[in-house]
Amino acid sequence: MTVLIPIRNVAKYIEECLDALLNQTYPSDRFEVWLLDNYSDDGTLEIVEKYPKNRVRVIQSGVHLPPIKYNKIIPEVKSEIIGFVDGDANVDKYWLEKVVEFIGDSKVAGVSGVILTQNKNKLVPRVIGYEIQDRYERMPREITRVANMNVVYKKSALEKIGGFNESLKTGYDCEIGYRIKDAGYKILYIPEAKVYHNHRDNLGDFFKQQYEYGKFAVPRYLKRPKILKGDNVTSFWMISQPLFYLASVLLFFSFFIFKTPFWLVILPLVILFLSYFYSAGRLMLKFRDVSAIVLIAIYIIRVWGWSLGASEAVLSIIKNKIID
């Protein structure tokens, strides 16, 4: 088995990541780790130097999007099973043992597990982690797609469907899940397969991340509209939230032009904020942490990031159509 990890300046995470991977309960002679480096210059590679070369290999994959890196490297992998983890993640010692256990079925192309929080000592990543963990813990056994920070796939299945979509900077792990399902394969969710991820530790970086998600979601939805109905990771309710803000904006103009009742103008926002309060309160009780109330701000920032990113993508598409 080969575990692929795309990295770029992860000096503060890579030692913890590799230590966890190299101390698995899965037999050490049955897997290796390939680091797909993008010319790190923060000391990451100096840290990696201390690890045995027969178990940790560094590949200078160039300045490319992760799906391009993966598609370049996968043909070189000799193993049938390929694992995908982020360079800022820390896997549980049973991770490989659990995911490999369930991938033997010929109809199973991939196996994933729960996403937990590594940097939960900080407020913002802790509450972000509560919401992500809650979504993952409610997943069914058979799922449509998962994040690439915790999954293993069969090489033969990836090759059969043509690999990852190289036009997507984000969401490529979502898009490939649908193509795997369309090809007749299954992806299984095993909650015992745990990966601890370092989430964005401040609201500014979180907004930038969600902005990118929104921007690259548009071409994904245009190419495959059925994704709009939601899935095990991102529900229809989450996807539809930007529409509530749009509706409120349109009703605001209608208020001045057509004298639309003001209560109707604010109704979409009231519905959203009530849902935010309910969700934050529920997770505050589930995780017994009053700081989960900060999720209200997280939800607002997320939907605005998605909305503005999607708006940029739509305007870019319209501009290109006009020029063409």
N, C-alpha and C positions, 0 to 999 in steps of 0.2 A: 504494500500500500504506500502511496505517496501523498503527503499533505502539502498543499500549495498555500503560500502566504505572501500576498503582495505587500511590500513594505516601502516606506519612504520616511526617513528621519523618525524612527520609533525607538530611540535609545532608552527612553525612560520606561518602555514597556517590554522590549524584546527579550530581555533576560528572563523575566517572569514567564513570558509566553513560551519560550523554548524549554525552560526548566520543567514546566507543566507537561509539555508534549513528550519530553524525553523520559519522563517518570510515569508513564502510563502502565496500567496493569496488563495491557496488550503486549505480546512478546516483542521485545525491542528489535529482534532480527527480522521482523516482518513488516516494518515500515520505515520510511525516511521522510525528512522534511526538506522542502525546496523553498528558499526565500527568493521571491521575484522582486529584486531591488530596483528602485528608480534613482540610482546615483545618490544614495544617502551620504550626507556630509556632516552629521551631528555626532559621530562616534558609534553609530549603530553597528557598522561593519567591524570595528575594532572589538566590540563586545562579542560578536558572532564568532570571531577568530578563535576563541577559547573552546568552542564546541567541536567534537570529533567530526572530521570531514566526511567520514563514511555514513554519518547520520544527518548532518546538516549541510546542505549545498546552497551556495549563493549563486544566483543567476542574474546578471545585469540585463534586465528585460527592457530597458529604455523608457523614454517618456511616453507612455501609452496609457489609455484607459484600461482599467482592470479586465474587461471582457476581451480586449485585444491581447493583453498579456496571457490570459488563460488559453486563448485559442492558439497562440504561438507555441506555448509550452506543452499543452496536452498531447500532441503527437509524439513528443519525446518521452513521455511517461510510459514505463514498461508495465506498471501495475494496472490491473483491471479496476481497482477501487481507488478513487481520488478524493481526498478530503480537502475542504476549504475552511480556512480560519483567518481572522484578521490579525494583523501584527500587534494590535493593542488589546488582544483578548487573552484570556487565561482559561484553559480547558480543565475540567475535572479529571482526576486521575483514571476514572472509569470510562471516559468519553469514547475512546476508540473501541474498547471492548463492547460497549453498548450499541454503537451504531453499526459495527461490523456484524454483530449477532443477527441483525434483522435484514441484511441486504442480500442474503443468499437466494431468495425467491427470484425466479426469472422475470416476474412481472414488476419487481421492485427496482426502480432506477436510482432512488435516493433515500437517505435516512437523515433526519435532523432531530434536534432536541430543544430544550428550553434555553432562553437567553436570560441570564441573571446579570447583576451589576457588580463590577469589580471595584469601582471608585465610589462606593456608597457612603464614604465618610464625608463627601461633599454634598451640599444641599441639592443643587440643580441636577447632577447625574443621578442622585438617589431617587428623586421623585420621577424623573424621566424613566428610570428603571422600573419603578412600581407599575407604571402604565404598560410598558412593554412586557414585563413579566406576566402581568395579569392577562394580556391578550394571548400569550403563548400557553399559559396554564389552562386556558379554556379551549385549546385546539382538539379536534378529533384525532383518531388514530391515523386515518388517511387524509392527507392534506394536498392542497393545490401547489403551494410554493412556500419557500422560506428564505431567510436572509443568508447570504453566503458566509457569514461569520460562524455558522454552525451547521455544516451539512457535509455528507459524503455522497458522491455519485459514481455510478459505473461508467467507465471510460467508453465502453461500447455504446451505451445509451446516449451520451453526449455527442459522440461522433455521428450516430444515426440521425440526430435531429439538427446537425450542423453547428453545434457548439453555441457559444454565447453571442448575443446580438451586439456587434461592435459599434453600433451607432449610439448606444446608450451609456452615459456616464454613470447614471444611477438607475435602479430599477431593472437592470439586466437579470438579476436573480429572480425577480418577479416574472418577467417575460418568459424566461426559459422554463419556469415551472409549468406554465400553460402549454408550452410546446411538448414538454415531456408527457403531460397528461393526454394531449391530443394524439401522441404516438402510441398510446395504449399502455403506458407504464404507470406505476404508482410511486408516490413519495410518502414515506411513513414518518410519523412524529412519535419519538420515544422520549418522554419527559425525564427519564433517568440520565439521558445524555446531556450533560450540563456544560455550558460555556459562559464564562464571566466576562462581560465586555465593559470597557471604559467608555462611558457615554460622554457627550460634550459637557464640559464642566462650567460653561457660562452661557447666558442667554443669547449673547451676540453670535457665538459660534453655532449655537443650536438653530438660530434663525437662518444663518447662511446655509446650513445643511438642509433645512426644510425648503428653502428657496430653490436649491438645486433639485430636490425631489420634485417640486412642483413643475419646474421647467422641463424636466425630462419625462414627466408623467404624460404630458400632452401628446407627443409623438407616439408614445406607447399606447395610449387610449385610442388614438386615431387609427393605428394599425390593427388594434385588437379591441374593438368597442365592448366586447362582453366582459372585459376586466372591470368596467364601470360598475358592474353589479356587486363588486366586492368579493373578498375571499377570506381565508382563515387568518391572514395577517392584517389586512386593511379592509374594514367592513364598508358596506354601502353608506352607512351613516357617516363615517369619517370622510369618505370621498365626496359626499354631497354637501358638506359644511360650507365650502366657499360659495355655494349657490345661495345660502341664506344671507351672506353679506352682500352679494350681488343684488338679491331681491330687495334688501333694505335700501341700497343706494338708488335703485330704480324707483322704489316707492317714495323716496325722499324727493326726487324730482317731480314725481306725480303729485306730491303734496302741494307744491307751489303752482303746478300747471293745472291740475284737475281737482284740486282741493280734496285729495284723498285723506280720510281720517288719520290723524297723527298716530293713533294707537296701532293702525295697520302698518305704518312705517316702521315702528319699533318692534312689532310682533316677531319677525324673524330673529332679531337679536335677543329678545326675551327668551325665545325657545332655546337658542344656542346657549345662553348663559345659564339657564336653568339646568340644561343637560350637563354643562361643565361643573356646576355646583354639585349635582347629584353624583357624577363620576368621581370627582375629587373626594367627596364625603364617603362614598363607598370604599374607595381605596385607602382612605384614612383609617377606616374601621378594619379593613382587611389586614393591613400591615401595621396597625396600631401605632401610627406615627402622625401626629398633627401637622407635621411639615408637608404632608401630601396635599394640603390645601393650596400649595404653590402650583399645583397642576392646573389650576384655573388660568394662571398666566402662561403656562406651557402650552395649553390648548389654544389660547388666543394667538400666541406667537407662531405656533405651528400652522394654523389655518391662514394667517396672513402671509407666512412664508410660501405656502402652497399657492395662494391666490396670486401673489405678485410674480412668482416664478412662472406660473401657468400663463399669466398675462403677457409676460415677455415672450414666451414661446408662441403664443397665438399671434401677437403682433409681428413676430419674425416670419411666421408662415404667410401671413397676409402680405407683408412687404415683398417676400420672395415671389408670391403669386403675381403681384402687380408688375414687378420687374420682368418676370418671364412673359 
